[in-house]
Amino acid sequence: MTLIGIIGANNSPSTETNASKTIEKTKTAAQTVAKKKNEVREQDKIVWEYFNHIVDAHNKLMDALNSYSDGKMTKLNFYNYAKEIEKYQGNMSVSPPGNVPAIAKEYTRSVADMALFSQTAAQKLKKYLDSGKTSDLSAAQSAIQQVTGSINVIANNRVKVLSDAGFTQAEIKKIASEN
């Protein structure tokens, strides 16, 4: 009789209710993680597009610099081009995407900083064109290197955001390869 009492106790309504509550909590937690991952992934797409616009503008500045260096672009045309990029990157640096999840603020800020660094590079190139001083050329080169260095910071911040949102390393690699 004791054995039956023990078996019966294991199938009591309160045990079934506790198991149901545990299963429901697990489902809710999984749904919360999935929702967070989805929100962060959607925001990442927006920030990554923002990043790509900044990179494209900076690459165009570097192409124009090469054209000027190769004698394929006049000093005036290069100056005016640098001026356009300076303005564009200045606007981009103060206009990062909004509604960023808290975990993505540093990532988004690092992309805006890259735009600011590229703007500075354009300013320094213009200053060099005006002065012809080697020191101004060196300052422009340092600013360009700062842009290049910021790419590593952005990549690290992106990985951190995706990882903090619950993405696995394999999922992060897949996301990176899609872009």
GUSE-290655 format. One record per atom (N, C-alpha, C, O): x, y, z; residue in three letters. Coordinates in steps of 0.1 Angstrom, whole numbers, padded with zeros to 4 digits, always signed. Atoms other than C-alpha are relative to their C-alpha. Example, Ala and Ser with C-alpha at 12.3 -4.5 7.8 and 13.67 -1.06 7.14 Angstrom:
+0009-0012+0000ALA
+0123-0045+0078ALA
+0009+0012+0000ALA
+0019+0012+0007ALA
-0009-0011+0000SER
+0137-0011+0071SER
-0008+0011+0008SER
-0003+0022+0009SER
***
This chain:
+0008-0012+0000MET
+0000+0000+0000MET
+0009+0013+0000MET
+0005+0023-0006MET
-0009-0011-0001THR
+0029+0023+0007THR
+0005+0004-0014THR
+0006+0015-0018THR
-0005-0002+0013LEU
+0042+0018-0028LEU
-0011+0007-0009LEU
-0007+0016-0017LEU
+0011-0006+0007ILE
+0008+0028-0043ILE
-0001+0014+0004ILE
-0004+0023-0004ILE
+0001-0014-0005GLY
+0007+0059-0021GLY
+0012+0009-0006GLY
+0009+0020-0009GLY
-0012-0008+0006ILE
+0042+0070-0034ILE
-0003+0002-0014ILE
-0001+0013-0019ILE
+0003-0001+0014ILE
+0032+0063-0070ILE
-0011+0011-0002ILE
-0010+0019-0011ILE
+0011-0010+0001GLY
+0000+0082-0065GLY
+0004+0014+0003GLY
-0001+0023-0003GLY
-0005-0013-0004ALA
+0018+0111-0049ALA
+0008+0006-0012ALA
+0007+0019-0014ALA
-0007-0006+0012ASN
+0040+0115-0080ASN
-0009+0005-0011ASN
-0004+0013-0019ASN
+0009-0004+0011ASN
+0010+0119-0102ASN
-0010+0010+0006ASN
-0021+0012+0000ASN
+0009-0009-0006SER
-0007+0144-0079SER
-0002+0013-0009SER
+0007+0016-0017SER
+0002-0012+0008PRO
-0023+0175-0095PRO
+0010+0011+0002PRO
+0013+0018-0007PRO
-0010-0011-0003SER
+0002+0199-0078SER
+0013-0003-0007SER
+0019+0006-0012SER
-0012+0003+0007THR
+0031+0180-0094THR
-0002+0003-0015THR
+0007+0008-0021THR
+0003-0003+0014GLU
+0015+0182-0128GLU
-0001+0015-0003GLU
+0004+0020-0013GLU
+0001-0014+0002THR
+0008+0219-0123THR
+0014+0006+0001THR
+0017+0015-0007THR
-0014-0005+0000ASN
+0044+0226-0113ASN
+0008-0003-0013ASN
+0015+0005-0018ASN
-0006+0004+0013ALA
+0056+0207-0144ALA
-0005+0009-0011ALA
+0003+0013-0019ALA
+0006-0009+0011SER
+0032+0227-0166SER
+0006+0014+0002SER
+0009+0021-0009SER
-0006-0013-0002LYS
+0045+0259-0150LYS
+0014+0001-0005LYS
+0018+0011-0011LYS
-0014+0000+0004THR
+0081+0250-0156THR
+0001+0000-0015THR
+0009+0007-0021THR
+0000+0001+0014ILE
+0074+0241-0192ILE
-0004+0014-0006ILE
+0002+0018-0016ILE
+0005-0013+0005GLU
+0055+0274-0197GLU
+0011+0011+0002GLU
+0013+0019-0007GLU
-0011-0010-0003LYS
+0083+0294-0181LYS
+0011-0002-0010LYS
+0017+0008-0015LYS
-0010+0003+0009THR
+0108+0276-0204THR
-0004+0006-0014THR
+0004+0011-0021THR
+0005-0005+0013LYS
+0087+0284-0235LYS
+0000+0015+0000LYS
+0004+0021-0010LYS
+0000-0014-0001THR
+0083+0320-0224THR
+0014+0006-0001THR
+0017+0016-0008THR
-0014-0004+0000ALA
+0120+0324-0218ALA
+0006-0002-0014ALA
+0013+0007-0019ALA
-0005+0002+0014ALA
+0128+0309-0253ALA
-0007+0010-0009ALA
+0000+0015-0018ALA
+0007-0011+0009GLN
+0102+0333-0269GLN
+0007+0013+0003GLN
+0008+0021-0007GLN
-0006-0013-0003THR
+0118+0362-0251THR
+0014+0001-0007THR
+0017+0012-0012THR
-0013+0001+0006VAL
+0153+0352-0263VAL
-0002+0002-0015VAL
+0006+0009-0022VAL
+0002-0001+0015ALA
+0140+0347-0299ALA
-0005+0014-0004ALA
+0000+0019-0014ALA
+0005-0014+0003LYS
+0122+0381-0298LYS
+0012+0010+0001LYS
+0013+0018-0008LYS
-0012-0009-0002LYS
+0154+0398-0285LYS
+0009-0002-0012LYS
+0014+0008-0017LYS
-0009+0003+0011LYS
+0175+0381-0312LYS
-0006+0007-0013LYS
+0002+0013-0020LYS
+0006-0006+0012ASN
+0150+0392-0339ASN
+0001+0015+0000ASN
+0005+0021-0010ASN
-0001-0015-0001GLU
+0149+0428-0327GLU
+0015+0005-0002GLU
+0017+0014-0010GLU
-0014-0004+0002VAL
+0187+0430-0325VAL
+0005-0003-0014VAL
+0012+0006-0020VAL
-0004+0003+0014ARG
+0191+0414-0359ARG
-0006+0010-0010ARG
+0001+0015-0019ARG
+0006-0011+0009GLU
+0167+0439-0375GLU
+0008+0013+0002GLU
+0010+0020-0008GLU
-0008-0013-0003GLN
+0186+0468-0358GLN
+0014-0002-0007GLN
+0019+0008-0012GLN
-0013+0002+0006ASP
+0219+0453-0370ASP
+0000+0002-0015ASP
+0009+0008-0020ASP
+0001-0003+0015LYS
+0207+0454-0406LYS
+0000+0015-0002LYS
+0006+0019-0012LYS
+0001-0015+0002ILE
+0199+0491-0402ILE
+0014+0006+0003ILE
+0018+0014-0005ILE
-0013-0006-0003VAL
+0232+0499-0385VAL
+0010-0004-0010VAL
+0019+0004-0014VAL
-0009+0004+0010TRP
+0251+0478-0410TRP
-0002+0007-0013TRP
+0008+0010-0020TRP
+0002-0008+0012GLU
+0235+0497-0439GLU
+0006+0014+0002GLU
+0012+0019-0007GLU
-0005-0013-0004TYR
+0244+0529-0422TYR
+0016+0000-0001TYR
+0022+0009-0007TYR
-0015+0002+0001PHE
+0280+0516-0419PHE
+0004+0000-0014PHE
+0014+0006-0018PHE
-0004+0001+0014ASN
+0281+0507-0455ASN
+0000+0013-0008ASN
+0008+0015-0017ASN
+0000-0013+0006HIS
+0271+0542-0466HIS
+0013+0008+0004HIS
+0019+0015-0005HIS
-0012-0007-0005ILE
+0299+0556-0445ILE
+0013-0005-0006ILE
+0022+0002-0011ILE
-0011+0006+0007VAL
+0324+0531-0459VAL
+0001+0004-0014VAL
+0012+0007-0020VAL
+0000-0004+0014ASP
+0314+0538-0494ASP
+0005+0014-0003ASP
+0013+0017-0012ASP
-0004-0014+0002ALA
+0318+0575-0490ALA
+0015+0002+0003ALA
+0022+0009-0004ALA
-0014+0000-0003HIS
+0352+0570-0474HIS
+0009-0006-0011HIS
+0019-0001-0015HIS
-0007+0007+0011ASN
+0363+0546-0501ASN
+0000+0009-0013ASN
+0010+0010-0020ASN
+0000-0009+0011LYS
+0353+0572-0527LYS
+0010+0011+0002LYS
+0016+0016-0008LYS
-0010-0010-0004LEU
+0374+0598-0509LEU
+0014-0006-0003LEU
+0023+0001-0009LEU
-0013+0007+0003MET
+0404+0573-0511MET
+0002-0002-0015MET
+0013+0000-0019MET
-0001+0001+0015ASP
+0397+0567-0548ASP
+0004+0013-0006ASP
+0012+0014-0015ASP
-0003-0013+0005ALA
+0397+0604-0554ALA
+0014+0004+0003ALA
+0021+0010-0005ALA
-0014-0002-0004LEU
+0430+0607-0535LEU
+0009-0007-0009LEU
+0019-0001-0013LEU
-0008+0008+0010ASN
+0445+0580-0557ASN
+0000+0007-0014ASN
+0010+0008-0020ASN
+0001-0006+0013SER
+0432+0597-0588SER
+0008+0013+0000SER
+0015+0016-0010SER
-0008-0012-0001TYR
+0447+0630-0577TYR
+0015-0003+0000TYR
+0023+0004-0007TYR
-0014+0004-0001SER
+0480+0613-0568SER
+0005-0004-0013SER
+0017-0002-0017SER
-0004+0005+0013ASP
+0481+0597-0602ASP
-0001+0010-0011ASP
+0002+0007-0023ASP
+0001-0011+0010GLY
+0474+0630-0620GLY
-0013-0001-0008GLY
-0014+0005-0019GLY
+0012+0002+0007LYS
+0440+0619-0631LYS
-0012+0009+0004LYS
-0022+0010-0002LYS
+0010-0009-0005MET
+0421+0645-0611MET
+0008+0013+0004MET
+0019+0013+0009MET
-0007-0013-0003THR
+0429+0682-0607THR
-0001+0003+0015THR
-0009-0003+0022THR
+0000-0004-0014LYS
+0437+0697-0574LYS
-0013+0006+0004LYS
-0018+0003+0015LYS
+0013-0006-0003LEU
+0405+0718-0575LEU
-0011-0010+0001LEU
-0019-0010+0010LEU
+0011+0010-0001ASN
+0383+0688-0583ASN
+0002-0009+0012ASN
-0008-0012+0019ASN
-0002+0008-0012PHE
+0399+0668-0555PHE
-0004+0008+0012PHE
-0010+0002+0021PHE
+0004-0009-0011TYR
+0395+0697-0531TYR
-0015+0000+0002TYR
-0021-0002+0013TYR
+0015+0000+0000ASN
+0358+0700-0540ASN
-0006-0013+0004ASN
-0016-0014+0011ASN
+0005+0013-0004TYR
+0353+0663-0537TYR
+0002-0003+0015TYR
-0007-0008+0021TYR
-0003+0002-0014ALA
+0370+0662-0503ALA
-0010+0008+0008ALA
-0015+0004+0019ALA
+0009-0009-0007LYS
+0347+0691-0493LYS
-0014-0007+0001LYS
-0021-0006+0011LYS
+0013+0007+0001GLU
+0316+0671-0504GLU
+0000-0012+0010GLU
-0010-0014+0018GLU
+0000+0012-0010ILE
+0327+0640-0484ILE
+0001+0005+0014ILE
-0006-0001+0023ILE
+0000-0006-0014GLU
+0335+0662-0454GLU
-0014+0003+0005GLU
-0018-0001+0016GLU
+0014-0004-0004LYS
+0299+0675-0454LYS
-0008-0013+0002LYS
-0016-0014+0012LYS
+0008+0012+0000TYR
+0284+0641-0461TYR
+0003-0008+0013TYR
-0006-0012+0021TYR
-0004+0008-0012GLN
+0304+0623-0433GLN
-0004+0008+0013GLN
-0007+0002+0023GLN
+0004-0008-0012GLY
+0297+0652-0409GLY
-0015-0002+0003GLY
-0019-0004+0014GLY
+0015+0003-0001ASN
+0259+0646-0415ASN
-0002-0014+0005ASN
-0010-0016+0014ASN
+0002+0014-0004MET
+0263+0609-0411MET
+0004-0002+0015MET
-0002-0010+0022MET
-0004+0001-0014SER
+0282+0613-0378SER
-0010+0004+0010SER
-0009+0000+0022SER
+0010-0005-0009VAL
+0254+0632-0362VAL
-0014-0006-0002VAL
-0024-0002+0004VAL
+0013+0005+0003SER
+0226+0611-0377SER
+0000-0015+0000SER
-0004-0022-0009SER
+0000+0015-0001PRO
+0230+0575-0365PRO
-0015-0005+0001PRO
-0024+0003+0004PRO
+0014+0006-0001PRO
+0199+0552-0367PRO
-0005+0002+0014PRO
+0002+0001+0024PRO
+0007-0001-0013GLY
+0174+0557-0339GLY
-0005-0013+0005GLY
-0004-0023-0002GLY
+0006+0012-0006ASN
+0156+0533-0317ASN
+0009-0012+0002ASN
+0006-0023-0001ASN
-0010+0010-0002VAL
+0187+0514-0309VAL
-0002-0007+0013VAL
-0003+0000+0023VAL
+0001+0007-0013PRO
+0184+0486-0283PRO
+0012+0004+0009PRO
+0023+0007+0003PRO
-0010-0004-0009ALA
+0205+0494-0252ALA
+0013-0007-0003ALA
+0024-0001-0002ALA
-0013+0008+0002ILE
+0230+0466-0260ILE
+0007+0004-0013ILE
+0018+0000-0015ILE
-0006-0004+0013ALA
+0237+0482-0295ALA
+0004+0014+0000ALA
+0009+0019-0011ALA
-0004-0014+0000LYS
+0244+0518-0285LYS
+0014+0002-0003LYS
+0018+0011-0010LYS
-0015-0002+0002GLU
+0282+0514-0283GLU
+0003-0004-0015GLU
+0012+0003-0021GLU
-0002+0005+0014TYR
+0281+0495-0317TYR
-0004+0012-0009TYR
+0004+0015-0018TYR
+0005-0011+0009THR
+0261+0523-0333THR
+0009+0012+0001THR
+0012+0019-0009THR
-0008-0012-0003ARG
+0282+0550-0317ARG
+0014-0002-0007ARG
+0020+0008-0013ARG
-0013+0002+0007SER
+0314+0534-0331SER
-0001+0002-0015SER
+0009+0006-0021SER
+0002-0002+0014VAL
+0299+0535-0366VAL
+0000+0015-0003VAL
+0005+0021-0012VAL
+0000-0015+0001ALA
+0291+0572-0361ALA
+0013+0006+0001ALA
+0017+0016-0006ALA
-0014-0005-0002ASP
+0326+0578-0349ASP
+0008-0002-0013ASP
+0017+0006-0016ASP
-0008+0002+0012MET
+0340+0563-0381MET
-0004+0011-0010MET
+0005+0016-0017MET
+0004-0011+0009ALA
+0320+0589-0401ALA
+0007+0013+0004ALA
+0012+0020-0004ALA
-0007-0012-0005LEU
+0335+0616-0379LEU
+0015-0001-0003LEU
+0021+0009-0007LEU
-0014+0001+0004PHE
+0370+0602-0385PHE
+0002+0002-0015PHE
+0012+0008-0019PHE
-0001-0002+0014SER
+0364+0601-0422SER
-0002+0015-0004SER
+0005+0020-0013SER
+0002-0014+0001GLN
+0351+0637-0420GLN
+0013+0007+0003GLN
+0018+0016-0005GLN
-0013-0006-0003THR
+0384+0646-0403THR
+0010-0002-0010THR
+0018+0007-0013THR
-0010+0003+0010ALA
+0404+0629-0429ALA
-0002+0009-0012ALA
+0008+0014-0018ALA
+0002-0009+0011ALA
+0387+0649-0456ALA
+0004+0015+0003ALA
+0010+0021-0005ALA
-0004-0013-0005GLN
+0393+0681-0436GLN
+0015+0002-0001GLN
+0021+0012-0006GLN
-0015-0001+0000LYS
+0430+0673-0432LYS
+0005-0001-0015LYS
+0015+0006-0018LYS
-0004+0000+0014LEU
+0433+0665-0469LEU
-0002+0014-0007LEU
+0007+0018-0014LEU
+0002-0014+0005LYS
+0418+0699-0478LYS
+0011+0009+0005LYS
+0016+0017-0002LYS
-0010-0008-0006LYS
+0442+0715-0454LYS
+0014-0002-0007LYS
+0021+0008-0009LYS
-0012+0003+0007TYR
+0471+0698-0471TYR
+0000+0006-0014TYR
+0010+0012-0018TYR
+0001-0006+0013LEU
+0459+0709-0505LEU
+0002+0015+0001LEU
+0008+0021-0008LEU
-0002-0015-0002ASP
+0458+0745-0492ASP
+0014+0003+0003ASP
+0020+0013-0002ASP
-0013-0004-0005SER
+0492+0745-0475SER
+0012-0007-0007SER
+0022-0001-0009SER
-0011+0008+0006GLY
+0513+0718-0493GLY
+0010-0004+0010GLY
+0020-0010+0006GLY
-0010+0003-0011LYS
+0530+0712-0459LYS
-0001-0016+0002LYS
-0011-0022+0002LYS
-0001+0014-0003THR
+0542+0677-0452THR
-0006-0003+0013THR
-0012-0014+0015THR
+0006+0003-0013SER
+0530+0680-0416SER
-0015-0001-0002SER
-0022-0009+0005SER
+0015+0001+0003ASP
+0494+0685-0430ASP
-0003-0013-0007ASP
-0013-0019-0004ASP
+0002+0013+0006LEU
+0498+0655-0452LEU
+0001-0012+0010LEU
-0006-0021+0010LEU
-0001+0010-0010SER
+0510+0635-0422SER
-0012-0001+0009SER
-0017-0012+0013SER
+0012+0000-0008ALA
+0480+0646-0402ALA
-0012-0007-0008ALA
-0020-0013-0002ALA
+0011+0006+0008ALA
+0457+0635-0431ALA
+0002-0015+0000ALA
-0007-0023+0001ALA
-0003+0015+0000GLN
+0475+0601-0432GLN
-0004-0006+0014GLN
-0010-0017+0014GLN
+0004+0005-0013SER
+0469+0597-0394SER
-0015-0001+0001SER
-0020-0011+0007SER
+0015+0001+0000ALA
+0432+0605-0398ALA
-0005-0011-0008ALA
-0015-0018-0004ALA
+0004+0011+0008ILE
+0429+0580-0426ILE
+0003-0013+0007ILE
-0005-0023+0007ILE
-0003+0012-0008GLN
+0446+0554-0404GLN
-0010-0002+0012GLN
-0014-0013+0015GLN
+0010+0001-0011GLN
+0421+0562-0376GLN
-0013-0006-0006GLN
-0020-0013+0001GLN
+0012+0006+0006VAL
+0393+0554-0400VAL
+0001-0015-0002VAL
-0007-0023+0002VAL
-0003+0014+0002THR
+0409+0521-0409THR
-0001-0008+0014THR
-0006-0018+0014THR
+0000+0006-0013GLY
+0414+0513-0372GLY
-0014-0001+0006GLY
-0017-0011+0014GLY
+0013+0000-0005SER
+0378+0521-0364SER
-0008-0012-0005SER
-0018-0016+0001SER
+0007+0012+0006ILE
+0367+0492-0386ILE
+0001-0012+0009ILE
-0009-0019+0011ILE
-0001+0011-0010ASN
+0381+0467-0361ASN
-0008+0002+0012ASN
-0014-0007+0017ASN
+0009-0003-0012VAL
+0363+0485-0332VAL
-0014-0004-0004VAL
-0021-0010+0004VAL
+0013+0003+0004ILE
+0331+0483-0352ILE
-0003-0015-0001ILE
-0013-0020+0004ILE
+0002+0015+0001ALA
+0335+0446-0360ALA
-0001-0006+0014ALA
-0009-0015+0016ALA
+0000+0006-0013ASN
+0343+0438-0324ASN
-0013+0004+0008ASN
-0019-0005+0014ASN
+0012-0004-0007ASN
+0313+0458-0311ASN
-0012-0007-0006ASN
-0022-0011+0001ASN
+0011+0007+0007ARG
+0290+0441-0337ARG
-0001-0014+0006ARG
-0011-0019+0009ARG
+0000+0013-0006VAL
+0301+0407-0325VAL
-0005-0001+0014VAL
-0012-0010+0018VAL
+0004-0001-0014LYS
+0296+0417-0289LYS
-0015+0001+0001LYS
-0022-0006+0009LYS
+0014-0002+0000VAL
+0261+0429-0296VAL
-0008-0013-0004VAL
-0017-0017+0003VAL
+0006+0012+0005LEU
+0251+0398-0315LEU
+0001-0011+0010LEU
-0008-0019+0013LEU
-0002+0011-0010SER
+0266+0375-0289SER
-0008+0003+0013SER
-0014-0006+0018SER
+0009-0003-0012ASP
+0249+0394-0260ASP
-0014-0002-0002ASP
-0022-0005+0007ASP
+0014+0002+0003ALA
+0216+0390-0278ALA
-0003-0015-0001ALA
-0015-0019-0002ALA
+0002+0015+0000GLY
+0221+0352-0278GLY
+0004-0007-0012GLY
+0001-0019-0014GLY
-0004+0007+0012PHE
+0235+0345-0312PHE
+0012-0008+0003PHE
+0021-0004+0010PHE
-0012+0008-0002THR
+0260+0317-0314THR
+0011+0005-0010THR
+0008+0013-0019THR
-0011-0004+0009GLN
+0294+0321-0331GLN
-0003-0004-0014GLN
+0000+0003-0023GLN
+0004+0004+0014ALA
+0281+0301-0361ALA
-0010+0009-0006ALA
-0009+0013-0018ALA
+0010-0009+0005GLU
+0251+0324-0364GLU
+0006+0014-0003GLU
+0002+0020-0013GLU
-0007-0013+0002ILE
+0273+0355-0361ILE
+0008-0001-0013ILE
+0008+0009-0021ILE
-0008+0001+0013LYS
+0296+0342-0389LYS
-0009+0000-0012LYS
-0006+0006-0022LYS
+0009+0001+0011LYS
+0266+0335-0411LYS
-0005+0015-0002LYS
-0006+0019-0014LYS
+0004-0014+0001ILE
+0253+0371-0404ILE
+0011+0008-0007ILE
+0008+0016-0016ILE
-0011-0007+0006ALA
+0287+0385-0413ALA
+0002-0003-0014ALA
+0005+0006-0022ALA
-0002+0004+0014SER
+0289+0365-0445SER
-0011+0005-0009SER
-0009+0006-0021SER
+0011-0005+0008GLU
+0255+0378-0456GLU
+0002+0014-0004GLU
-0005+0019-0013GLU
-0001-0015+0003ASN
+0267+0414-0456ASN
+0013+0002-0008ASN
+0016+0013-0011ASN
***
